[in-house]
Amino acid sequence: AIYSLHRHELDKAKALLDDSETIIKKLKVIIGKHPHLGQHMQNALEEYCEACCFYGFIKDKRVPTHKELGLEPFTYLGGLSDLTGELGRR
C-alpha cells in the first residue's frame, strides 16, 4: 500500500488497506483464542498503521486516530513514528 501511495495509485492502496483490514479482523479473532500469538502480530499492525496514516495524510490531509484504526495506543505510536520516514521520502 505504501509503495502504491508513493506512485500516486490511491485506488490500489485503498484496496490493499481494505484487504489488510479484513485479514487483521480475522487474525484478532484467532489471537483472542490463542493470546500467545499476539506478540507475532505487533510489527504487522504497526506497518498497517503506518500505511493507513500515510493514506489518510495524502488523501484527506488528516491522520486517523488509533480508535479509528482499532489499534492499541502503543501500536499506533509505533506506526505513527514510522510515518515520518514515509513523509520524508514523499
Summary of the structure (lengths in Angstrom):
residues: 90
radius of gyration: 13.1
end to end distance: 14.0
largest distance: 39.8
contacts: 243
relative contact order: 0.16
helix: 84%
strand: 0%
